[in-house]
Amino acid sequence: MVRELEAYLAALREAQGDDVVADPAGTVAFAPGAGEPVPGVARVAGRPDGAMPGATRPGDLRAGGRSGAAPGVAIGPSAAVASWSAPPGRGSAPAAQAAPAAPVQTTFLQEEPLVMPTAPALRRSAAREPGVIEYRGPSPIVRGSCRPEVRAEALAELDRQVRACTKCRLHERRTNTVFGAGHPCARVCFVGEGPGAEEDKRGEPFIGRAGQLLDKIVAAMKLRRTDIYICNTVKCRPPENRTPYPDEIEACGAYLCGQLESIAPQVIVALGRPAANTLLGVNKSVGELRGRFHVHRDIPVRVTYHPAYLLRNPDAKKQTWEDVQHVMRLLAEHPDPMSRSGGVGG
């Protein structure tokens, strides 16, 4: 057993150096032949004084079990891994002839970092930017016939879960949760980043200045707010309206997945970079993503600028209008299968 331990430690020293067996600060032992403790050498459990007898490097043994070190001279960190004997008891053989005790663990290597599991149906992207989460749904979302009240009840149950949610730090400072609003069988679902100050006060999405601009965009599509559905990647306001962190989006991921599965829209409009990266599992800017349709679980996704961005950069309204026109064209060219099957209001 001792030889196997010595061979293992010799291999460790060759690969990592002697410091791999350095002992924690504050531990002491007695050097061979010395009566005073030497800092930096681990104590041995079971000894009244906690000291390690005969603390020597296995390869440095001399005749009589002495290492040749002068009394009172500190031994290097590797001396903590030593050859030792069980303390002699009453009537036992001398220490030199006693059977060696079980080795005492004296290596304190740094533990591997804890890896937190991701939320269900989500996989963290390798990108470092906040809000980059790839949704891995169990199956494509297919829009089929269903009574609106059934979908509304499913959304209401999710809303109750969100109100009681404490999965991430955002719940600590919220005034209200902001789940979502709109038609439970909406053909178009707008997904934004997160609630702002006004939304946090009233518990409704997009009711501030950005919300007023979104209303104008929806009206230009010849729709009303009651015809669409609006939600965010996170349901509580991030402090100072910062970008939600990945773990916060993961905590709300199941709720967003549930919303999209319940509504099963024909098209999703991702408002801004965080929403787009969250839905598509990428780390790209709006400029790189807009101009074409993407897919989220078989649902077409159009990426455009967030209304709050448009308030700061009015010149981008032209590009947003182009994106909206493509969404309108898709809806015109693809009749609602729910309407054809008599699902809405039926």
QUIWO-V632496 format. One line per field, one symbol per residue. ss: DSSP state (2 for helix, 1 for strand, 0 for the rest). phi: phi as a letter, one per 30 degrees, with the letter a starting at -180 (. if undefined). psi: psi as a letter, one per 20 degrees, with the letter a starting at -180 (. if undefined). A space follows every 10 residues. Layout:
BEGIN
ss->???
phi->???
psi->???
END
This chain:
BEGIN
ss->0222222222 2222220222 2000000111 0000001110 0000000000 0000001222 0022200000 0000002222 0100000000 0000222000 0000000000 0000000000 0111000000 0011100000 0000000222 2222222222 2220000022 2200000001 1100000111 1100002222 2200000022 2222222222 0000222011 1100000022 2000022222 2222222222 2220001111 1022222222 0000022220 0011110011 1111002222 2202222222 2222222222 2220002222 000000
phi->.ddddddddd dddddcjddd cdcddjcbbc deicccdcdj cddcdjdeci ccdhdbdedc dcdiicdidd eiddcdeddd cbcbbdddcd iddeedcddd ddecdbcbdd ddddcdddde ibbddddcdd icbcdcddad ccdbdadedd dddddddddd dddcdbdbdd ddcdcbdbdl akddcddbbc ccdadcdddd dcibdhbddd ddddeddddd dibcddccbb abdbcbddeh hddddedddd dcedddeddd dddhddaccd cjdedddddc ibbbddddcd jadcbbhicd bccbddeddd ddbedddddd dddddddddd dddbeddddd ciddid
psi->gggggghghh hghhhirhii kqqqqiqqrp qpjqiqqpqj pqrpqiphij qoqloqphij prpjjqijqq pipqqrhiih orprqqppap jrrqhhiqpq rpqppjpmqp qqqpopqrqq jqppqiqiqq jnpppnqhrq opoaqqphhg hhhghhghhh hghjpkhrih ihjqgqqngr qapikqhppp oafrqagghh hikqqmibgh hhhhhhgghh jkrrhiirpp rrhqiqpqpk krpqqghghh highggghgh hghmrhqpoo nrgggghghi krmrrhhhhr irpapoljpp ppprqqhhhh hhmhhihghh hgghhhghhg hhinqohhhh jkhpj.
END
